[in-house]
Amino acid sequence: MSYEMIAILMFSTMMLMLLTGQRVFGAIGFVAVISALALWGTGGSEIGFSAAIKLMTWYPLLTLPMFIFMGYILSESRIADDLYRMFHVWMGPVRGGLAIGTILLMVLISAMNGLSVAGMAIGATIALPELLKRGYDKRMVTGVIQAGSSLGILVPPSVVLVLYAMIARQPVGQLWLAGVLPGLMMAGMFILYIAIRCRLQPHLGPALPAADRDISMSERLRLLRAGLLPVGIFAVMMVPFVNGWTSLVESSAIGALAAFLAAVLKGRMTSEVFETSVRNTLGISCMFMWIILAALGFGAVFDGLGAVRAIENLFTEQLGLDPWIILILMQLSFLLMGTFLDDTAMLVIVAPLYIPLVRALDFDLIWYGVLYTITTQIAYMTPPFGYNLFLMRAMAPPEISLGDIYRSIIPFVGVMILALALVMAFPGIALWLPDYVYSK
């Protein structure tokens, strides 16, 4: 059997196992182990051990549990609630102001957690009831929360970018910095869309009534101080790293400690909050480590087959496609896979093929990591599989139907596709900040 047929058999077997509901790391790891043993006999077992040692000695992986713990502490201790109350008071008088404040909330939650799920949970439990109570259109608000929460996998500290960094063997710090400007640009585009839409159709996002705006300046300032606490935690964590005073791992430890101390000083660090945060941190960290381990094993087998070189030869020499055409086709394939796979499954399935191909086409792997992440954001919101669609359906009140949820994401997906096109056309949007910081 040719190497190309073996590669196709590996992919088809893995896809079949995923479609039967197997866990992502189990399906990928199983195919990797069986393929290695079938191709190289007992010597193939060394691939799994090599992947495990590589994972355990990857120092930047320590940032993963630190940032996840920080995010859960801030969420479980309700410090994020203070943040939304601040936006509620300061942005309420503007048409669509609470929706704009919700996007700003999601940006800050993303900077504290790195997971889309956290932003969705906070938005659906805190922002959604308030927005509906204030007369906001139900489709507008569900779209806002889903789009805003998707920023969690692009704005640092993105957990998805940690996974990409390990598989692509790229520095996590550069990838996180590369996600800053695209993430802020996309948030700005969301805000611009909301502002224009609510200006043209005021009933979609009415301003707060005058009675609700009658809040003293002292109360406004108190809420401002409470709401800016998460911003201070993020600054304490990131400023030393950007200035080169600490490593990425050290900064993640500072962030986790700062969040813990903030919860203690506000009197919200109970045993229940601490236990829940630790349990969730352990569960998510272990899940990602298993996925990375399976991906490394699968990639080693696939690379050993020489299938990457065969695919590269097919696209560039036999078909004569331009590198940019190949890149666009790769992104389109991600969008297609996003309709039935989650972000980690997409990356692990195609990483052994796409990442070496991107390198062979002389594209920057840091830049491509941002493109992959934006495409993943779109996949989070596209039916039928989109994670955010399922989460919103589970958390939304009965008056919001699944059809409302599907229709609500259409304009925001359009904004994301425009952002993806801008980052593809102007790579400097992603690469300027890491180049500037690491050149110092």
N, C-alpha and C positions, 0 to 999 in steps of 0.2 A: 504493500500500500504506500502511495506517495505521501510526502510530508504534508502537502496541501490537503489531501483527503483526511489525514489524521487530525489536522487542525479543525477542519469542518466538522468532523465527528465529535471532537472535544466540545466545540461551541454548541452543537445541536443537543448533545447529551446534557450539558449544563443548562441550556434554556428549557429543556424538557423537565428537568428536576425543579427549576424555579417555578415553572407553570403548575407543578403539582403541589406547590405551597411549601416546599422545603426552605429552610433558613438559608440566607444568602451565603454565609461563610461555609455552611455544611455542603451545599451543592458545589460551590467552587472548589473547596478543599478536597472533596471526594473525587471530583474529576481529575484534579491535579495529581493526587496520590496514585490513583488507579492508572493514569496515563504514564506517570513516571515509572511505575513498576513494570508496566507492559512494554515500555520502550527500552529501559536500561536494566531490567532485572532488579536484584536486591540493592544494587548501587543507587537506584533511583530513590531509595528511602532517604538518602543523604540530603535531598532537595528540601524536604520538610524541616529537618534539623537545621540546615543552613539558614532557612527563612526565619526560624524561631530565634536563632542566635542574632541574626541581623536586626530583628525587631527589638529584642531585649537590650541591645547595645546602642540603639538609636536614642541618643540623649534628648533631642528636642521633643520626644514623645511624652516627656514628663509634663509638658505644658498642657496636655489634654485633660488630665484629671483636675489640674489646678483651675483652669478656666471654667470647666463644667461645675466644679464646686462653688466657685465665685458666683456664677449665674444662679445656681439653686439657692444659695444663701440669700441673695438679693430678692429673689422671687418669693421664697417661703417666708421670709421675715417681713414681707409686704412693703419693703422700701420702694419697690416699683409702683405701688399704689400712690405714694406721695408724689411721684413723678407725674402721674396722670392727673392728679388733682391740680398740680401746678399748671399744666397745659390747659386744663379745663377753665381755670380762672383767667389766665392770661390770653388765651386764643379764642375764647368763647364769643366775644363781641364781633368777630369777623365771620362773614358768610363762609360756611365750610370750615370754620376755625377749629372745631373739635375734631374733624376728620384730619386736618393738617396736623393738629397736635398729636393725634394718634400715630401718624407716620413718624413724627419726631420721637415719640415714645418708643416706637419699634426700632428706630436707629440706635437709641441709647440702650435698649434691651439687648440688641444685637451686639453692641460693644461690650456688654457685660457677660454674655452667655455663649454666643457662637452657634446656637441651635435654632432652627426655625420653629420647633415645637414650643419652646419657651415663649417666644413672641406671640404665637397663636393662642396659647393658653391664657396669657395675661390680657391680650387684646379681647378675646372672646368673653372673659369673665369680668373684666373691669370696664373696657371701653364700649363694647357692644350694647349692654343694657342702657348705658348713659346716652349713647347716640340715638338709639331707638326712642328713648323717653323724651329726647329733645326734638323729635319730629324729623330726624334724618331719614332719607329714603333707605329702605332695607337693602336694596341691591347695591347702593353706593357704599354703605357701611361694611357689608360683608366683603366687597371687593377691596376696600381700603385695608381691612384687617388681614386678609389673605396676602395681599401684595406687600404690605409692610412687614409681616412676619417672615416673608421669604428673604428679606435682607439679612437675616441671621446667618445665612451660609456664605455671604459675601463680605460683609463688614467684619473686620477682625475683632475678636479672635475666632475665626471661622473653623469649626471642627472639620468640615468637609475639605477645606484647604490643607489641613493637617494630613488627612488621608491621601489627598493628591500628592502632597510633598513626599510622603513615604514611598508611594508607588513610582513617582517620577524621579525620585532622588534629587529633589530641589530644596533649597533652604526655606524653612517655614517662615522665617522673618521676612524674607523678600516677598513671599506670596501674600502674607498678611498686608504688608505695606502696599502691594500692587492692588489689593482689593479696596483700599480706602477711597480713592478718588472715584472709581466706578460706582462704588456703593453710595457715596454721597451724591454723585451725579444722578443716579437712578432715583434716590429719595427726593431730590430736587425736582425731577421730572414728574414724579407722582404728585408732589405738592402743587406744581404748576398746573397739572391736569385738573386736580380738585378745585383749585382757585378759579380757573377759567370756567369749568363746568358749573360750579355753584354761582358764579357771577351771571352766567347766561340763564341758568335755571335755579333761581334762589330756593325753590321748594325742596330741592334735593339736600341742601345743607343750610337751614336757616340759622341766623345769628341768635345768640342767647337773648331771651326777653330782658327788658330793662330791669325788672325786679331781681332777676338772677345775677345781674351785673353789679348790684349795689353791695359791693364788698369793700371794706376799709383798706387803705393803703398798707396799714400795719399787718393785716391778715394776708394781703397779697405778698408782702415781703417775707412773711413767715413761711408761706407755701413755697416761695422761690428758694429760700434757703434749704428747706426740706427736699425739694425736688432736685436741686443741683448736687445733692450728696452723691448720687451715682456718677455724675460727671466728674466730681472730685476724685472718686475712687479710680475711674478710668485714667484720669490725668496722672495720679500718683503712680499708676502702673506703667503707663506708656511713655511718659516724658523721659525717665531714666534710660529706657531702651532706645528711644529715638536718638538721644544724645550720646549713646554709646557708653553710658555709665554702668549698665547692667546687661547681662545676656538675656535672651528671650525666656529661658527657664526661670531665671531669677526674677524677672518682671512678673511672670505668671504667679510665682509664689508671693510676691508683694501684693498683687491684686487679690489673691485669695485671702491673705491675712488682713488686708484693708477692709474687705467686705465683711469678714468675721468680726473685726473690731467695731465696725459701724453698727452691725446688728446688736452687739453687746452693749455699746454705749446708748443705743436707743431703747434698750430694755426689751428687745424682741428675740433674743437668742435663747429660746427655750430648748429643752431636751428633745421635744418633738421636731422642732425645726432642724436641729443639728442631725438627728437620726435620719430624717427624710432626705436631707441634702446629701449625707454620706452614702446612703443606700442608692439613691438615684445616680450619684457620681460614679459609684462602683459599677453599677449595671451598664451605664452607657459607655464607660471607659473600656470595660471588658468586651462589650459588643464590637467596638471599633478595633480593638486589638485582634480579635478573632478574624475580622474581615480583612485587616491588613495582612495578617499571617497567611490566610488563604490566597489573597491576591498575589503575594510574593511567590508562593509556591507555584501557582498557576502561571504567572509570568515567566518564571524560570523554565518551566516545561515548554511553554510556547516559544520562548526565545531559542531554546535548544533545538527546536525543530527547524529553525531557519525560515519559519513562515512569514516573519516580518519582512525579510528581504524579498521573498516571493511576491508579497502584496505590493511592496514598493515598486518592484520591477513591473508588475501588472499596470499600475496606475501611471507611472512616469514614462516608461519606455514602450510598452505594448499599446496602451491606450493613448499615450502622449498628452495627458491632461496637465494643465497649468497647475502649479502648486496652490494657488488661491482657489481654483475650482475644487481641488481635492479637499482643502480646508472647509469650504462651504458645504460640500457633501458630507463631511464628517459632522459638522454642526447640525445639519438636517437629520442625520441618522440619530443624533442625541435627542432631538425633538420628537422623532418618531418613537424611539425607545421609551421616552418619558411618559408616553401614554399608557404604558403597562409595567414599567419598572421604576424602582426608587433610585435615588441619586447614587447610593453606594453600589448597588447592583450594576448600574450603567457604567460607572467608572471601572469597577473590577472586571467586568466582562470585556470591555474594549481597550482597557489600558495597555495590555500586552501588545496590542496592534497599533493603536493610535499614537501613543507617546513616542515609541521609536520612529514612527512614520513622520511625526511632527519634527523630531530632531533631524531626520534625514532630509526633510524639505527646507531646513535652515530657518524654521520659525523658532521664536523664543519660547521656551517651555514655561517660564513664569507668566508671560502674556497668555499663553494657551490655557494655563490653569484658571485664569480669570474668565476666559471665554467659556470654558467648561462649566464653571460655577454659575455664570449668568444663564447658560442654557439649562442647568439644573433647576435654577429658580423658576424658569418658564415651565419645566416639567412638573414642578411642585403644584402648578395651578392648571394643568391641562387634563381634562377627563380622558379616559375613565379612571386612571389610577391615582391622579394627583393627591399627594398626602394632605395638602392644605384643604382640599375639597372635602376629604373624609373627616378631618378634624373639625372643620367648620360645621359640617352636617351634624356631628356628634354634640357640639357645644351650642349650636344656634337654637333659639326658641322655636316652637312649633309653627309660628306664622311665617317662618322663612323656609321655603321649600327647596328641594334639591335643584329644581329648575332655576330658582332665583340665584342660587349659589353659582351655578354654571354660567348664567348670563352675566353675573356681576364681575366676572374676571376678564371678560372680553377686552374692554379698553385697557386694563392694566397689563394684560399680556402684550397688547400692541405697543405700549410704552416700553416694556422690557425688550421686545424685538428691536425697537429703535435704538435702545441703549446698547444692545449687543452689536448692532451694525456700526454704531459710533466707535465702540472699542475696537472692533475689527478694522475699521478704516483708519483710526488714529491710535496706534498702539501706545503712544506716549501717555494717553490717559491712564493706563495701567502701569507703565514702566517708569514714569518720571520720578515718583516718590521713592521707590526702592533704589533707583540709580542715584538719587540725590543723597539719601541717608547713608548708603553703603559706600559712597565715594568720599565721605567725610573722614 
